[in-house]
Amino acid sequence: MTKDEIRKLYKILIKDLHPDTNDGKRDDEERMTEVVWAWDQIRNSKRFDD
């Protein structure tokens, strides 16, 4: 996957899981936390230089 593809998927997942876009439902909060953690790991990776 390219950097842009990863970023696009991240944005789609966050938009889908965020309570503000789900009528305040917090059911997916744990999954969203995992997605944010994974994004931070990828973004901070030496192989993901901008």
Rosetta blueprint (number, residue, H / E / L):
1 M L
2 T L
3 K H
4 D H
5 E H
6 I H
7 R H
8 K H
9 L H
10 Y H
11 K H
12 I H
13 L H
14 I H
15 K H
16 D H
17 L H
18 H L
19 P H
20 D H
21 T H
22 N L
23 D L
24 G L
25 K L
26 R L
27 D L
28 D L
29 E H
30 E H
31 R H
32 M H
33 T H
34 E H
35 V H
36 V H
37 W H
38 A H
39 W H
40 D H
41 Q H
42 I H
43 R H
44 N L
45 S L
46 K H
47 R H
48 F H
49 D L
50 D L
